[in-house]
Amino acid sequence: MSEREIIGVIGAGAWGTALAQMLASDGRDVVLWAYEPEVVEAINSAHRNPDYLPSAQLSETIRATGDLSEVADLDTVLCVTPAQVLGTVLGQMPKSPRDLVLCSKGIEAGSKRLMNDVARGACSDSAIAVLSGPTFAHEVAAGLPTAITLACEGGREQWDRLSPSIARPAFRPYYTDDVTGAEIGGAIKNVLAIACGLVDGLELGQNARAALIARGYAEMLRFGEVMRARAETLSGLCGLGDLVLTCSSTSSRNFSLGKSLGEGSSAADLMADRRTVAEGAHTAPVLAELAQDRDIAMPIVTAVNAILSGDNPREVVAGLLARPLKAERGQ
């Protein structure tokens, strides 16, 4: 690998911009694709992204573009689009990069597919990897210490190729080949973060939030088992680690959404007014349907979906508390 290898990033939201800044922290050239022409202009002229990551002064080695072909020509590309448009954007790529690293967390609504299945349909010649874990964009952009899972479908050979390109002194990836587990952890924790925000907005206390995280993690494990993800993956950075982070802070878009719902705002108004995407709101209905289809007990996910659909939050919580008593490890 050349020290000056150019890396591509698709998606110039907060997370995509933060990843570009992290990758450029060693002086590497990064090509960042943005959908909005005004974002391309701001990054190239002022080295800032005021719409999505206003706190960061971006490296001069980051070059923004609105032309996907400039990214597709690179060997290593990180895809950071919202989950629901990932297939559409990748479908417009004129060619497949050698390594396509998925950084979007969610499940495609129409097809109920995980992101790696969506990407494989659009970029069949690419080796797929998933980057997932406890990461707030503004902290990564600021160079604060971060550890994350890098799941490689190509095994150790792909890891040996990718990890030197992605790792930085303050950004430490850990290896797994369990791509499904890495994706499931990232998708489900977004829904559970909405639930924890609801607890905060309803002023139900810290005891309730801790219980919700623990029981939500049990739902994640049950779903993962049916989907053939490894429990050890979900107990790591991309599962439990990410869950703890996003269930504890208003820096999480999903937590903030849940908090606003608990305070009385409507889901329709919140989703219409948000510039940044709370992926859990799109994942919840798909996840609830998948759980029902596969007979997986996920009462917290079901409750979040009901509230997003307009049910009264306090009534839904009362229903959760009224469920039959059982053993902690029971289904």
ZIMO-V517179 format. One record per residue. RES is the residue in three letters. PSI is psi in whole degrees, 0 to 359 (NA if undefined). OMEGA is omega in whole degrees, -180 to 180 (none if undefined). Layout:
res:RES psi:PSI omega:OMEGA
res:RES psi:PSI omega:OMEGA
This chain:
res:MET psi:128 omega:176
res:SER psi:144 omega:178
res:GLU psi:337 omega:-178
res:ARG psi:21 omega:177
res:GLU psi:133 omega:179
res:ILE psi:133 omega:179
res:ILE psi:141 omega:179
res:GLY psi:146 omega:174
res:VAL psi:126 omega:178
res:ILE psi:115 omega:180
res:GLY psi:114 omega:-176
res:ALA psi:36 omega:167
res:GLY psi:192 omega:-178
res:ALA psi:314 omega:-176
res:TRP psi:317 omega:178
res:GLY psi:319 omega:178
res:THR psi:320 omega:179
res:ALA psi:318 omega:178
res:LEU psi:320 omega:177
res:ALA psi:317 omega:179
res:GLN psi:319 omega:178
res:MET psi:315 omega:-179
res:LEU psi:329 omega:-180
res:ALA psi:0 omega:-174
res:SER psi:343 omega:176
res:ASP psi:16 omega:179
res:GLY psi:6 omega:-179
res:ARG psi:148 omega:175
res:ASP psi:133 omega:-179
res:VAL psi:132 omega:174
res:VAL psi:121 omega:-175
res:LEU psi:115 omega:179
res:TRP psi:131 omega:177
res:ALA psi:143 omega:179
res:TYR psi:322 omega:-174
res:GLU psi:125 omega:178
res:PRO psi:326 omega:-179
res:GLU psi:331 omega:176
res:VAL psi:318 omega:176
res:VAL psi:313 omega:-178
res:GLU psi:316 omega:-178
res:ALA psi:319 omega:-179
res:ILE psi:317 omega:-177
res:ASN psi:329 omega:-177
res:SER psi:321 omega:-175
res:ALA psi:357 omega:-178
res:HIS psi:43 omega:177
res:ARG psi:157 omega:173
res:ASN psi:80 omega:-173
res:PRO psi:336 omega:-179
res:ASP psi:326 omega:-172
res:TYR psi:329 omega:-180
res:LEU psi:67 omega:-172
res:PRO psi:341 omega:-177
res:SER psi:345 omega:-171
res:ALA psi:131 omega:166
res:GLN psi:116 omega:-170
res:LEU psi:151 omega:179
res:SER psi:145 omega:179
res:GLU psi:351 omega:177
res:THR psi:2 omega:173
res:ILE psi:125 omega:177
res:ARG psi:123 omega:179
res:ALA psi:152 omega:179
res:THR psi:155 omega:172
res:GLY psi:9 omega:-176
res:ASP psi:110 omega:-178
res:LEU psi:334 omega:-179
res:SER psi:332 omega:179
res:GLU psi:335 omega:177
res:VAL psi:321 omega:-177
res:ALA psi:335 omega:-179
res:ASP psi:351 omega:-177
res:LEU psi:155 omega:-179
res:ASP psi:322 omega:-175
res:THR psi:123 omega:-178
res:VAL psi:130 omega:173
res:LEU psi:128 omega:-179
res:CYS psi:118 omega:-173
res:VAL psi:34 omega:177
res:THR psi:161 omega:169
res:PRO psi:144 omega:-173
res:ALA psi:323 omega:-174
res:GLN psi:348 omega:178
res:VAL psi:5 omega:-176
res:LEU psi:314 omega:-179
res:GLY psi:321 omega:179
res:THR psi:314 omega:-178
res:VAL psi:313 omega:-179
res:LEU psi:330 omega:178
res:GLY psi:342 omega:178
res:GLN psi:357 omega:179
res:MET psi:131 omega:-180
res:PRO psi:341 omega:177
res:LYS psi:166 omega:-179
res:SER psi:132 omega:175
res:PRO psi:162 omega:179
res:ARG psi:309 omega:179
res:ASP psi:123 omega:179
res:LEU psi:114 omega:-176
res:VAL psi:116 omega:-176
res:LEU psi:126 omega:-178
res:CYS psi:8 omega:178
res:SER psi:143 omega:-176
res:LYS psi:114 omega:179
res:GLY psi:184 omega:177
res:ILE psi:132 omega:-178
res:GLU psi:127 omega:-172
res:ALA psi:309 omega:-173
res:GLY psi:317 omega:-174
res:SER psi:346 omega:-175
res:LYS psi:29 omega:-180
res:ARG psi:147 omega:170
res:LEU psi:163 omega:-174
res:MET psi:326 omega:-179
res:ASN psi:327 omega:177
res:ASP psi:322 omega:176
res:VAL psi:313 omega:-178
res:ALA psi:323 omega:-179
res:ARG psi:328 omega:177
res:GLY psi:330 omega:-178
res:ALA psi:327 omega:-176
res:CYS psi:71 omega:-173
res:SER psi:339 omega:-178
res:ASP psi:354 omega:-177
res:SER psi:147 omega:167
res:ALA psi:127 omega:-173
res:ILE psi:139 omega:171
res:ALA psi:161 omega:180
res:VAL psi:128 omega:177
res:LEU psi:116 omega:-174
res:SER psi:145 omega:179
res:GLY psi:187 omega:-176
res:PRO psi:100 omega:-173
res:THR psi:117 omega:166
res:PHE psi:131 omega:-172
res:ALA psi:316 omega:-175
res:HIS psi:330 omega:178
res:GLU psi:319 omega:177
res:VAL psi:316 omega:180
res:ALA psi:329 omega:-180
res:ALA psi:357 omega:178
res:GLY psi:20 omega:178
res:LEU psi:151 omega:-174
res:PRO psi:133 omega:-177
res:THR psi:137 omega:173
res:ALA psi:144 omega:-170
res:ILE psi:157 omega:177
res:THR psi:134 omega:171
res:LEU psi:104 omega:-178
res:ALA psi:124 omega:-174
res:CYS psi:117 omega:177
res:GLU psi:336 omega:179
res:GLY psi:9 omega:175
res:GLY psi:206 omega:-174
res:ARG psi:328 omega:180
res:GLU psi:315 omega:178
res:GLN psi:320 omega:178
res:TRP psi:315 omega:-180
res:ASP psi:332 omega:179
res:ARG psi:318 omega:-171
res:LEU psi:319 omega:-170
res:SER psi:322 omega:177
res:PRO psi:333 omega:179
res:SER psi:329 omega:-172
res:ILE psi:325 omega:-176
res:ALA psi:142 omega:173
res:ARG psi:166 omega:-178
res:PRO psi:325 omega:-179
res:ALA psi:9 omega:-178
res:PHE psi:104 omega:-169
res:ARG psi:108 omega:176
res:PRO psi:148 omega:174
res:TYR psi:142 omega:-171
res:TYR psi:142 omega:162
res:THR psi:158 omega:172
res:ASP psi:8 omega:-179
res:ASP psi:79 omega:-179
res:VAL psi:320 omega:180
res:THR psi:315 omega:179
res:GLY psi:317 omega:180
res:ALA psi:322 omega:180
res:GLU psi:318 omega:-179
res:ILE psi:317 omega:179
res:GLY psi:314 omega:-178
res:GLY psi:324 omega:-179
res:ALA psi:314 omega:-175
res:ILE psi:324 omega:-178
res:LYS psi:331 omega:178
res:ASN psi:320 omega:179
res:VAL psi:318 omega:180
res:LEU psi:330 omega:176
res:ALA psi:324 omega:174
res:ILE psi:317 omega:180
res:ALA psi:318 omega:180
res:CYS psi:325 omega:174
res:GLY psi:322 omega:176
res:LEU psi:317 omega:177
res:VAL psi:317 omega:179
res:ASP psi:314 omega:-179
res:GLY psi:328 omega:178
res:LEU psi:356 omega:179
res:GLU psi:49 omega:-179
res:LEU psi:352 omega:173
res:GLY psi:167 omega:-178
res:GLN psi:328 omega:177
res:ASN psi:315 omega:-179
res:ALA psi:320 omega:-180
res:ARG psi:317 omega:179
res:ALA psi:319 omega:178
res:ALA psi:320 omega:-179
res:LEU psi:319 omega:178
res:ILE psi:315 omega:-178
res:ALA psi:314 omega:-179
res:ARG psi:327 omega:175
res:GLY psi:321 omega:177
res:TYR psi:324 omega:176
res:ALA psi:322 omega:177
res:GLU psi:319 omega:178
res:MET psi:317 omega:-180
res:LEU psi:320 omega:180
res:ARG psi:315 omega:179
res:PHE psi:316 omega:-180
res:GLY psi:322 omega:180
res:GLU psi:316 omega:-180
res:VAL psi:325 omega:-179
res:MET psi:5 omega:177
res:ARG psi:32 omega:169
res:ALA psi:155 omega:-180
res:ARG psi:136 omega:179
res:ALA psi:326 omega:-179
res:GLU psi:329 omega:176
res:THR psi:314 omega:-178
res:LEU psi:341 omega:176
res:SER psi:357 omega:-176
res:GLY psi:205 omega:-173
res:LEU psi:320 omega:-174
res:CYS psi:353 omega:178
res:GLY psi:272 omega:-178
res:LEU psi:318 omega:-180
res:GLY psi:313 omega:179
res:ASP psi:324 omega:179
res:LEU psi:313 omega:-179
res:VAL psi:317 omega:-178
res:LEU psi:308 omega:-172
res:THR psi:347 omega:177
res:CYS psi:10 omega:-171
res:SER psi:2 omega:-171
res:SER psi:143 omega:175
res:THR psi:355 omega:171
res:SER psi:342 omega:175
res:SER psi:125 omega:179
res:ARG psi:322 omega:-179
res:ASN psi:318 omega:176
res:PHE psi:315 omega:-180
res:SER psi:320 omega:177
res:LEU psi:312 omega:179
res:GLY psi:319 omega:179
res:LYS psi:316 omega:179
res:SER psi:322 omega:176
res:LEU psi:317 omega:179
res:GLY psi:333 omega:180
res:GLU psi:357 omega:173
res:GLY psi:356 omega:178
res:SER psi:154 omega:178
res:SER psi:148 omega:180
res:ALA psi:320 omega:-178
res:ALA psi:316 omega:180
res:ASP psi:318 omega:-178
res:LEU psi:317 omega:-178
res:MET psi:328 omega:179
res:ALA psi:335 omega:-172
res:ASP psi:357 omega:-173
res:ARG psi:125 omega:176
res:ARG psi:321 omega:178
res:THR psi:156 omega:-170
res:VAL psi:126 omega:169
res:ALA psi:94 omega:-171
res:GLU psi:331 omega:-178
res:GLY psi:331 omega:180
res:ALA psi:329 omega:177
res:HIS psi:330 omega:-177
res:THR psi:325 omega:-173
res:ALA psi:309 omega:-178
res:PRO psi:324 omega:179
res:VAL psi:315 omega:-179
res:LEU psi:318 omega:179
res:ALA psi:321 omega:179
res:GLU psi:319 omega:178
res:LEU psi:319 omega:179
res:ALA psi:319 omega:179
res:GLN psi:317 omega:-180
res:ASP psi:325 omega:-176
res:ARG psi:7 omega:178
res:ASP psi:47 omega:178
res:ILE psi:126 omega:-180
res:ALA psi:110 omega:178
res:MET psi:67 omega:-174
res:PRO psi:329 omega:180
res:ILE psi:315 omega:177
res:VAL psi:317 omega:178
res:THR psi:320 omega:180
res:ALA psi:316 omega:178
res:VAL psi:317 omega:180
res:ASN psi:321 omega:179
res:ALA psi:318 omega:-180
res:ILE psi:319 omega:177
res:LEU psi:334 omega:179
res:SER psi:356 omega:175
res:GLY psi:357 omega:179
res:ASP psi:154 omega:-179
res:ASN psi:124 omega:-176
res:PRO psi:316 omega:-178
res:ARG psi:323 omega:178
res:GLU psi:322 omega:178
res:VAL psi:317 omega:178
res:VAL psi:319 omega:178
res:ALA psi:322 omega:177
res:GLY psi:321 omega:176
res:LEU psi:316 omega:-178
res:LEU psi:339 omega:-179
res:ALA psi:3 omega:180
res:ARG psi:153 omega:-178
res:PRO psi:146 omega:177
res:LEU psi:151 omega:-177
res:LYS psi:174 omega:174
res:ALA psi:147 omega:-175
res:GLU psi:324 omega:-178
res:ARG psi:8 omega:-180
res:GLY psi:169 omega:179
res:GLN psi:NA omega:none
